[in-house]
């Protein structure tokens, strides 16, 4: 909720973006699902650039 409020987008949009950016474990069994945080932040910037 905090990210959504700070970015001016809905929580549902953030959740949808997270779902699409989540990468599966290697070969489906090694490791945990992960998110490339840099790519996520760049995608968020494209959605609604913060006013500066």
N, C-alpha and C positions, 0 to 999 in steps of 0.2 A: 504493500500500500504506500509506503514511503517513497519508493522510486516512482510509482505512478503519479503521486501528488507532486513530487518535485519536477517531473517531466511534463506534467500537464496532459497525461494520457490515462485511459481507463486501466484498472487492474486486469481486466479481461484481455486487453491488448498486450500487456506485459506477459501474462501467463501464456498467451498464444505464441508470442515471440520466443519465450523460453522453451516451449514445447518444440518449436521448429529448430531451435539452435542447440538442443541437447543431442550430444553425440553418444552413440551406444558404446559399450565396452568393446575392446579389441576382440575380434572373432566372436563377439556375443557372450564371452565368458570371462575374459581377463580384465579385471578392474571394475570401476564403477562408471555409471553414466556421468558425463561431464559437459560443461559449457565453457566455450572459449569466451572469457569475459571481455577481452578487447573487441572481438567481433560483435558481441552483444551490445557493448556501449556504442560502437560505431553505428549499429542498426538503430539503436534508440536515438542517436543524434539525427539520423535520416528521417525518423518519424516526426519528431518535433524538436527542432533545435532550440535550446534554451535562449531566452532573451538576455543579452549581456549589455 
